[in-house]
Amino acid sequence: MSSNWSRERPIHVIATGPGKHLFSHLGDPRVQMLKATKQLRTPPQVLVMPLQGRTAFEDARTQVHSDTWKRVAEGQATLVFDMSGEGEPHTAERTAALHGFVDGLGISPTRCAYVTQDRNYGRDYAAHLNDPAAPAMRVLNYDYYIKRFFQQYETTGDEAFEGRLADFHARPGVRERRFVCLNRAARSNKLFVLLALLRDGLWERGFISFSGFDKATNQYAKTAKFMRDEMLATPGFEDLARELAAFMEPLAAKGQVVLGRREDQSLEDFLLTVTLGEHNLPERQRSWFTVVNETEITGPHRITEKPFKSLIDFHPTIVIGSAGALPLIRELGFRTFDGYFDESYDAEPDARARFDAVYAQVRRLCELDEAALARMEGEVAETLTFNAEWGLKRLPAVYRDTLDVRFVDSAMAGVEA
C-alpha cells in the first residue's frame, strides 16, 4: 500500500516520548517535527514512538492528547513504532504488548506501522497471527544507523572521496598486516573469531580491536565467564566453544584494544562516537582486507553499518554474519568481492557451516604472500573505487531524495490525504 499524500504538502510528526527515532534524520523535506504537548495546535499526521525506552507506553499515554489518538483511530494519522535502531526478532510477547496498547486506545493495528532492521520480522509476525484476515500492523524495514552513517557525508562526500582515493593509490605494496577486524562490543559470535585467530597464531596478522572484559573501562564489555557461558549456549557451536575455552585467558590479557583513535581524543569521546566512526582508519592503509564481525550470526536477517565502513575505505570486505548479508549490501548499491573471496559462504543457511566457510577464507588470505595480495587488489581496484565513490558521493543523496521519501510514503499508507 502506498501513500496518496502530496509530494508538496507538509507531514507533521510528533514523538510520543523521549529517545532517538528515525524521523529526526529523514531527508524527506515534507517531514516537519512538532513538539508533543497537550495543546497541540497543528494536528500531526504521524506519531512516532521510540520503543527502546522502558517507559515508552506510559510516556505516550501521558504526553499525547486524547484527540490526537482519536486522529489515529479515524485514519487521519498513523502510529509508527520505531525499532529502526535494533534488529530484534519477532516475539509473541512484543506483539501482545503492542496490540494491547493500541487496543486500549481504541486503535486498530491496521492504523500502525512497526519499523525494524530485521528483514524476517514481517514474515514471522504474519506467521504468529496465522490469519490473513486478522488486523495487522504494517512492517517496514529501515536502519537508523546506516542512514546516520551516510548522512554525515551529505556535504563532505566529494572531498572525503578524493582524499581516500589519493590514500588508496599511495598504499605500499608490502603492508604491516593482512586484515582489519573491529570488535567494539563483546558478543559470542565475535569471540569465536577472535579466539580462533589466537588458536591459529593469526592474531598478529591483523589489526584487531576488542572491548576487553572489564566494564569499568568499556560499557560494551562483558565478563569472560558471561561470554564463555554464552558461547557454550550457541546452538551448533558447543564443541568449538569448548575447544576455544583455553584461549580466553590470553584474550583477556590483551585488555581493551581500540583502532582509529586520534592522539588528541580521549577514550571516552572515542567510544561515544565510534558507531559513526571507525572509517578512514590508518590501519587500513597498512593492511589488505577487512573482516567484518557482524552483530550476530544467528537470529535476525539484517546488516548493520559495519560493512560500509570498510567499503568506503577502499578495502575488500568479508562478512561474518547472518545468511544473506551480501545481497542486503548490494541492495544499497554496493558491489561485493566474489573472486577475491569465495562468497558462496553467504548462502549457507547453517550458522556453524557458514562460520567455518567464511573463517576458512580468512585463513586462506592470511597465508598468501604480498605479491598475490597485491595482484588481487589490482583485480578489484575498479570495485573498490566504485564502492567508495558510491557511498561517499552518491548514496547520501539517494537516501535523502529517494529512500527516505519512499519510506515516508510507506509509513503514511492509509492516512487520509
N, C-alpha and C positions, 0 to 999 in steps of 0.2 A: 504494500500500500504506500502511495506517495502522497505528498502534501500538495494542497491546492493553494497554499499561501503565496502571495505575490512576492516576486524577487525584489521589489522595491519597498514593500511595507515592513515597518519595524516589527520585530518579535521581542516582546518584553519578557524578561526572565527574572525570577526571584529564587534565591537559595533558601530552603526551608530551615537551615541551621548552619552552624559553622563547619569548616572543613574544606579541603580543596575539592574542586569539581571542574569538569572539563569545559563548561560553558564560559568560564572566565578566561579561557585561552583559545576559543574557537575563532577562526578568521572570518566567518560569515559576517558581513557588515550589517546584516539585519538584526543581529543579536544585540540587545541593549539590556544590561544588568540593572535591576532595581533593588532597592533595599526593602526587605520584608518588614512591614510594620502593620500594626493593627488598623491603621487608617490609610491603607494603600490607595492612592488616588488614581494611579494608572493600572488598570486591570492587566494581569500577566497572561501570556499565552503558554508559558512553560513554568512549572515548578520543578526545580532540580533538588533532589535530596541526596547529599553526600552520605554514603552508608558506612564509611569507615569508623565513624564515632559510635560509642556505645549508647549515646542518648539521642540518636537520630530521630526516632519516632516521637519521643517526648518533646524534643525541640520543635518538630513540625507541628505538633498539636498546640503548643503554647505560643508559637511565633506567627502562625498563619491564620488570618481571619477566616471565620466560617464561610463568609460569602465567597472567598477565594476557592475554598474546597468545593463549594457548590458549582463554581465555574467548571472545575474538572469533571464533576459528576454529570454536568449537562453538555459536555463536549466542547466547551468554549476554551478550554486549556487542557494541557496534558501534564501528568506527573512522571518525571524521569528519575528512576532510582539509579544513582550513579556509583558503579563499582568499576569505572574505567581505569582506576589505578591498580586493580588487582585482577587475578585470573582464577579465583577460587571456583572449583567446580560446583555444579548444582547440588543442592541438598534439599530433602523434603522439608527439613526444619526451616530453612530460609524461605522457601515458597509459602509455607504455612504462615510465617510471620508477616511477609509482605501482603499476601492476600487478606490476612486477618486485619492488618492495619487499614487497608482501603475499604474493606467491608464495613469496618466500624465507622467510616466516614460516609457511607452510602455511595461509594465509588466502585464501579465495575473495574476489574483488572484490565479490560479492553481499553480503558482510558489511560493506561500506564505503559511505560517502556522501562526495560531493565537493560543497563549498559554494562558490558563486561569485556574483558580481554579474551575470555575462553570461547573459542570457536565452536565447541561442542555443547555449550550451555543451552542453546535453543533446542537442540535435539533432545537433550536429557530432560529439559523442562517439559517438553511435549510428551515424552515417554512417561514422565511422572503423572501428568494429568490424565493420560490414557483415554482421552475422549476428544476427538476433533471439534466437537460442539461446545466444549467447556470454555467459559470466559477465560481468556489468557492474555497476559502481557505480551507486548512485542519485545523481542530480544534483539538488541543491537550490539554490534562489536565496534569497540573503539579503544585505543590505548593512549591514556593520558600522558605517559612518559615518553612514548615515541613521538607524539606530537610536540611536547615540550622540548625534546631534544633537537628536532629540526627547526623549531620556531626560532631558536637563538641565532639561526643563520639567515633570517629573512633580509637583513640589511648588510650582513658581513660576509655572505657566502662567496661572492666573487673574489674578494681579497683573500679569504681563507683558502680557496681552491688554488689560486696562483701560488701562494706560499707553500702549500703542501706539494704541489706539482714540482716546484723547484727542489724541495727537500727530497722527493722521491728520486729525481734524476741525480741527486748528489749522494745517494746511498752507496756505501762502499761494496765492492764485490766480495769481500771477506767480512763477516759480521761476528760480533761477540757471542751471540747465542742464536738458537734456532727459532724460538717462538716466544710469544707473549700470552699469558693466561691470567685473567683478572678474577679475583675471588673476594670481593668486599665482605659478603655475608657468608657465615659458615652454614652450609647445608650438606646433607648427607651425600647427595649426588656429586657435589663438588669435591668432597673429601675422598670419594672413590678415585677420582682422577689424581688428586694431589698425593695420596698415599701410594697409588700405583707408580707415579713418577719417582717417588722415593725408593720404592722397591726395585725399580728397574734402573736406578742410577741415572735418571734423566732430569732430576731437579735442576742441576746446574746447566742444563741445555736450554733453559727457559728463563725469561723474566716473569716471575710469578708473584702476584700479590696474595695476601692471606690475612684474614681478620684476626687470627690468633684465637685463643680460647679464654681470654680474660676480658670480661665485660667491663671491668674498671677502665680499660683503655680503648674499648671499641663496643659501642652499643649493639652492634650486629653480631658480636661474638657469642658463642655458646660453650659450655664446659665440654671438656674432652669426653667425660662419661656420658653426657647427654647425647653427643654426636655418635659415640660408639653404639649406644643403645638404638639410636635412630637408624644407623646403618644396618644393624642386625635385624631390624624390623622391616627392611625394604624387601618386598617380595621378589624372589629370583636372585637376590644379591647376598643371601645369607653366607654362602661359602666364601665369597670374595671378602665380605666383612670380617670373617674370622681370619682369613689369610693375611689381611692388611692390618689387623689389630696391632701387630708387633711394631708397626711404623708410626703409631700415634704419638709415642713419646718423642721420637726425633722431630716430628712435625710440630708438636707443642713447644719444643726447644727453640724453634725459629721465631716464636712470638708473632707480633703483628708486622707484616711487611706491606708497604704501600709503594705504588708506582705512580709517576706523573706529578708528584707533589713538588711545587715550586720551593726554592730555598727560602723565600720570604713569607711562605704560607704556613700558618700553624696547623697542627694535625687536626684540631677541632674544626677549623674552617674547611680544611680539605675534605673531611668526612661529611660535612654538611652539603658540599657542592658536588660530591663525586658522582651522583646519579646523572647529572647533565655533563659531567666532565669525563675523565679517562679517555679522551681522544686527543689527537695531536701529541701522542706520547713520544718523548725522545727515545724510549726503549724500542719503539717500532722502527726507528732508523737503524737500529743495531741488531735486527732480527729479521726473519724471513716470513713468518706467518703467525696468525692468531688462533688460539684455541679458545672458543667461547664456551664457558661453563654456564649454561643457562640456569634459570632459577629452579627448574625441575626437569626430570627425565621421564616421570610418570605423572598422570593426573590430567590437568587441563591441556587443551590444544591451543598453544599460543607461542608467540615470541615476545621478547621484551626489547628495550632499546639497546641491549648489549651487543648484538651482532653489528649494528650500524656504526658503532664507534670505530671498529677496525675497517669497515667497508669504506668510510670516508677518509681513512688514513692510508690508503694505498696498500692494504695488507690482505693477502689471501686468507680466507676465513673458513674455519671448520667449526660446526656447531654440535655440542653435546647437549641435546635437549629432547623434547618430545618428538615423536614421529611426525613427519610432515612439516618440519620447521622451514625447510628451504623453499617450498612453494609460497609460504607466507612472506618470506623475504622478497622473492621475485614478484609477488603481488603488489608490492610497493614500488616496483620498477627497477630493482637492482638485479644484477647478474651474479650467479654463483660460480663455483670453480670446479665443475666436473672435468676431470682430466688432470688437474693439479691434485685434487683429492678424488677418491672413488666415492661419489656421492650416493651410491646405492644404499649406504647405511641409513639414510634418512627415511627410506620407505619401509624399514624393518619394524613391524608392529611390536615385537617383543622387546621390552626395555633392556634386558640384560644382553640379548644378542646384539641390539643396536649399540649399546655401550662398548661391547667387545670389538665390534666392527670399526667404530669411529676411533677408539683408542689405538687399534692396530694401525690406522692411518697416521696417527701422531708418531708412533714408534717408527714407522717406515720413513717418514720425513726426517726424523731426528738422525737416522742412520745414513742419510745421503750426504755426499760431500758438497763443498761450497760450489763447485763448478756445476753440479747437477741442479742445485737450488737456484743458482743464478740463471741457468738456461730456462728453467721452468718459470721463473719470474718474468723473463723476457717474453715467454709464450703467452702470458696472461696480462701483459702490460696494458693492452688496449682495454681489457675488462676492468683493471684496477683504475685506470683513468676515467672510464665511463662512470663507474660507481661513485668516485669522489665528486665528479662534476655533477652528476645527477643529485646526489644527496646534499651537496653544499649550495649549488646554484639554482636547481630547478624544483626539487621536491618541496621546499618551504612554500613556494608559490602554488604548487599543486594542492597542498594541504589547504591553504587559505582560499583559493578560488574554486576548488572542485570538491575535495574530500570533505571539508567542513560543511560546505553548503549541502552536499548530498546527505551528510549525517543529520543536519538540522531538518531537512525535508522529511527524513525518515522518522525523526523524533516527533515531528508535528503532524504525522499522518492521522487523519480523522478529526483534527481540530477544525472547527467551523471557521471558514475564511471570512 
